[in-house]
């Protein structure tokens, strides 16, 4: 697979607020390190930490990319040294420390999972941060069992905001 030397990523204009602060920029293509994979991003999730970081209230952890984006779906484009779980061309979803609002992102290969066959590649971007958090809280921590009921006090969208497609979980 031919890889470019640079890519488009979304940067934050510190002089603007809200969605207008997000600006396309050209940066160097990240190179996968030992045990990492390079993912050609198909979709990126949008999460509350992204919105807070966009507005200057949630700095990325040390060593993480300045680019927003904590979860992506896409295709493995390259392997770093010692990476053995994946092959170039595999479709994956991944949890990131940042960098998902870009054409490519690197991630520790252990933080990627195969794209579930029942969920298309774009919708699968919503799995790592959002769905895994809900799954962990309801089923692992909360021990929710079939036949039980749960009441969720939240889960809203901003008034008049367009609502995207939710993944079809089966």
Helices and strands as residue ranges (DSSP letters): E 6-12, G 18-21, E 22-28, E 36-44, H 48-54, E 71-79, E 91-95, E 104-108, G 109-111, E 112-114, G 123-126, I 127-131, H 132-135, I 136-141
